[in-house]
Amino acid sequence: MKINIGVSNRHVHLKKDDLEVLFGEGYELTKARDLTQPGMYASAEKVTIKTEKDQIGNVRVLGPARNYTQVEISKTDAFKLGLKPPIRTSGDLEGSSPITIIGPKGELQLEQGCIIANRHIHISEEDAKKYGFENDQIVSVKVDTEKGGIFDHVHIKISKEAFLELHVDTDDGNGFLISSDTMGEILDHE
Amino acid sequence: MKINIGVSNRHVHLKKDDLEVLFGEGYELTKARDLTQPGMYASAEKVTIKTEKDQIGNVRVLGPARNYTQVEISKTDAFKLGLKPPIRTSGDLEGSSPITIIGPKGELQLEQGCIIANRHIHISEEDAKKYGFENDQIVSVKVDTEKGGIFDHVHIKISKEAFLELHVDTDDGNGFLISSDTMGEILDHE
């Protein structure tokens, strides 16, 4: 079963209150580009993420606003920032790493909120039923590039509406030389 | 078959003439730390690697001097520098990417010499015979971490003396969360 692959660069999700802390009262995100998942977009807004050790600027805010604030980085970023974030599903932030987010109008010192996203496959309820996947099921995906291999520990993430796609971070994307037209293959699962 | 894993950060190998261009006539490398491969060491010397687009400082020179000058970077570095280096075995530099190396006493504008190293396993002649490997044979290695999987396209590299070890770049190392005590397993091969 073939599947598209999206490589996610470091990014931030914000809840409405935190968006206003960073960008000002009543601020709304500006859509810059639709993402492949229905309703999701890259905003024009960028922030700086900061720790005691270092900082990274120009980190994109994704929209729309969520009901939690979350920073997703790669292990490479984590070394630079001196963090050891857990590998997590979006929104599962208990015990995740502290981080400061700096916007043009203010900053947020988060006691937790920074994670390395687990590898995951977005799939619609309809496709999940059709292909026999359950939510949070773990699968493996083979990628046949010049420096490819198999990604294990890939989480199935079912949404009502979804574009069928594997999401990996930039370490995985660059390690396996994944480009915009690289396809993966979901391996047989029990 | 279990195997140690070494993650190689970006680095430079220099031939004697080029070492002298960068560091001065008669210059010799200073050993900072032995590497796992017999005779190889990280030197105290660092250079800057540069392209028209960007540059990266503090790039370690490995010793001893070789009979070719070569810059090994990751795909992440390649994006930063605006290069598209080929995936290569050390020393196979025909058609590799141009790059400038800057040292304290001079600089080298190389028309070729920058590669992304292929994944490879160092193995001694004795071990290769014992385990049935041929030089440049391609194998796969499984890595069982929280974000692990399988590396395909791993080249067997036989030397008279060698410490048995898989070498991957920082993209692969960080993508698979490889730390100093992570072991790999060479999968069955034909």
Interface residues (C-beta under 8 A of the other chain):
Chain A: S74 K75 T76 F79 I87 I116 N118 R119 S140 E146 K147 G148 G149 I150 F151 D152 H153 V168 D169 T170 D171 D172 N174 G175 F176 L177
Chain B: S74 K75 T76 F79 I87 I116 N118 R119 S140 E146 K147 G148 G149 I150 F151 D152 H153 V168 D169 T170 D171 D172 N174 G175 F176 L177
